[in-house]
Amino acid sequence: MTDINSLPFHLQLLVREYGHSTYQLIQGLKDIEDVAERTKRATAIVQLMLRLQPALRDLPEIQTRLWNHLHAMAGEDVALEAPVALRSLTVRTEKPGRVPYPRTAPKLRVYGAAIEALIAKALTLEDADEREQATIQIGRTMKFLYRQHNKENAKDVTILKHLGELSGGKLTLDPTLVDSENLFEMPAAPAGTKPFIVPQPQPQQREGQNRDRREGRDRDNRGSGFGNKNGKKRKKGRSQEPQQPPQ
């Protein structure tokens, strides 16, 4: 019997999930030389794996997952004509590369690196109207982030100053126009839009729900033996016979 602890970690998880006997059946596929017969046996093992884990039936692409688990436990050298695409096992064995971490912090931490990326994208716009609209949207987002970070509202002059610092003075707006038209404020909801209200049950529906709840509670009490027809609790033990007076 194969020692589970001697296997690689990803195989230990699969063996514990499907059982050691299933792993032994998968290892027996190496002894079958005919690829068609080996695939037929593997199909039966996949159905067995699904029976052992019935909760997996509702997952999307369950056949792809089961066949790749079988492929991982069988090994790369076991050729199979699987009905789904089998992933290479090097994904499980090779160590992934280190994800590069940004070394430079954003110039203004309150806005983060995303605003700097938006500003860099806006600087590439050649059309003046498009650049102006992009600048307004960026300033509006900056004001929202400033309010979320500092828990206080920011003046438009402050946002324009920070916008100029981050863009190197290339993205500018008229302060008077920004203040008069409230360009940095989030647009209000369109006229005629009704707020979403959770529908509440009507009084008749609420009374019917309460009546059904009471009837269900009464049925549970009668079925559990905690009450009788008169609503009184039954006494445990044998009933005592009335004592006869001495002769």
N, C-alpha and C positions, 0 to 999 in steps of 0.2 A: 504494500500500500504506500502510495506516495505521501511524503511528509508535506503538509500544506505550508508549514513555516519556511520550508526551503525554496518555495516558489517565489517569483517576483511579486511585488506588492499588488500590482493590478490583477495578477492571476489569483492571488489569495482572496481578493474581494469577489471575483467571479465564482470561485469554487464555493465560498461560503454562501453565495446567493443561490446557486443551483444545486448544491450538494456534491459530496465527494463521489457518489456513485455515478452521477451524470458526467463528472469529469473523467472517470474511468472509461465510460462509454465513448466519450469524444476522443480520448487517447487511443482507443481501439480502431479508430478510422485509419490510422497509419498502416495497419496490417492489411487493408483492402487495397489491392493493386488497381482494380478497375475503377476509373474515375466516375463512371455512371453509377455503378453500384455503391461507391463511396458517397456520392451525392444523395442517392436514395436513402441510405442509412442516416446521413446527416439531416435530411428533411424530417425523418421520424424523430430524431433527437430534438430538433427545434420544436416540434409539436409537444414533446415531453417537457421541454423547458417552459413552454407557455402554460402547460397544466400545473407545473410546480409554482408558477408565479401568475395566478389568474388576475391579479390586480393590474398587470401590464397590458391587458386587452384594450383598455381605453386610451392608451398612449398612441400618439401619431407615429406612423412608420415603425410599428412594432416588429415587423418581419425584418426590417433592416437592422434594427438593434439586436435581435436575437441571433441572426446570422453572423453579425460581426463579433458578438460575444463568443459564439462557437468557433469562429475563425481564430480568435485570440487564444482560446484554450487549446485548439488543435495545433496551432503553429503555422509559421509562414510556409514550411515545406509541404504541407498537406494541401494539394490542389483540389478545388471544389468548383463545380459548375453551379454556383449559387444564383438564384433568381434575382438577387439584388447586388448592388455594387459593394464590394468588400474593401474596407480601408486598409491601408498599409499598417503593419504593426510597429513600424518605426516611430509613429506618433506616440505610442505608449511607452517606448523604451528610451528614445532619445530625450535628453534634457533640453527644455526650451531655452532659447536665447534670452538674455537679459533685456528687459524693456527699458529703453532709454528714458531717463527721468529729466525733466527740464531743469537746467542749472540756474537759469536766470529768473528771478522773481518779477512779477508784473510791476510796472512803474507805480501804479496806484492800486494797492491791494483791494480797495473797496470795489473795484470794477473787474478785477481778474484779467486773465489772458484772453478771454473770449472777446471782450470789447476791443482789445488791441488788434485781434485778428479781423474784426469787423471794420475797424478804422483802416487797416491795411488794404482790405478789399475795396472800401469806398474810395481810396486814393487812386485806384486803378481805373475808375470810371471816367471816361472822357467827356460824356455829356454833362453839361452844367446843371440841368434840371434833375437828372438822375442823382448826381452827387449831392445836390441840395436835399432831395428827399431822403437819401441815405443818411445824411448828416442829422436830419431831424429825427429819424427813427433811432439812430444811435444815441443822440442826446436824450430822447425819451426813455430809452432803456437805462442809460446811466443814471437818470434821476430816480427811476424805480429802484435800482440797485443801491443807490445812496440812501434812500429811505429805508430799505430793508436792513442795511448794515448798521446805520447810525441811529435808527429809530426816531428820526426827525426829518422833516422836509428840507430840501435844499433849494436855495435860490437859483434862478436861471443863470444869474451871473456866475455863480460858482461852477455850474455845469459847463458853461461856455469856456470858462478858464481852464478847467480840467480837459475839455475836449481839445482846446488849442495846445496844451502841453503834450497830450498823447499823439496828436497828429503833426506836431512840429509846426503849428501855425498854418497848416494847409487847409483845414476844415474850419470854416468860420461862418457865422450867421449874424444877422443884425439883431442886437439885443432888444431894441425897441419892438421889432416885429415879433420876436419870440415872446416878449412879455404881453403885448397887446392881443395876440391871437392864441396864447397858451399852447404853443407848439410842443412843449415838453410834457404836456399832460396827456394821460391816456384818454382816447376818445370815448365819449359816452355811448350808451346803448342807443340803437336807432329808435326813432319815435314810433310808438305803437307796439314795441316789443314788450310782451308780458313776462314778468318774472316767473320762473319755474316754481310751482307750488305742489308739494306732495299731496295727492288726493287723500282726503280723510273719509272714513266710512260714514254713511248716513245714519241718523238715529235708529231707523228700523233695522239696518244691517248690524249696527252695534248691539242692539237688543237681541237679534237672532244669534250673534256670535256668543253673547253671554249665556243665552239659553242652552245652546249646544255645549258650551263648556260645563255648565252645571249638570246637564244630563250625562255627559261623559264621566264627570266626577262621581255621580251617583252610581253609575254602572260599575265603576272600578271598586267602589266601596262594597257593593253587593257581591261582586265576584271574589273579593278578597276575604269575605266573611267578617267584616268589621261592623256590620249592621244588619238589621232585620227590616221587615216591612214597616214597623213603627218607628224606625230610625233610632232604636236603642241598641246599645252594644250588648253582644251576647256574653254571658258569663262562662268562664272556663271551668272545667271540672264537671263532675257528675252532680246532678241535682239531688238534694238531700230530701229523703222521705220524712213527712211529718211524724214526730215521735208520739207513740201512744201513751196515754197516762197509765201509771201503774195500777194493776188490779188490786 
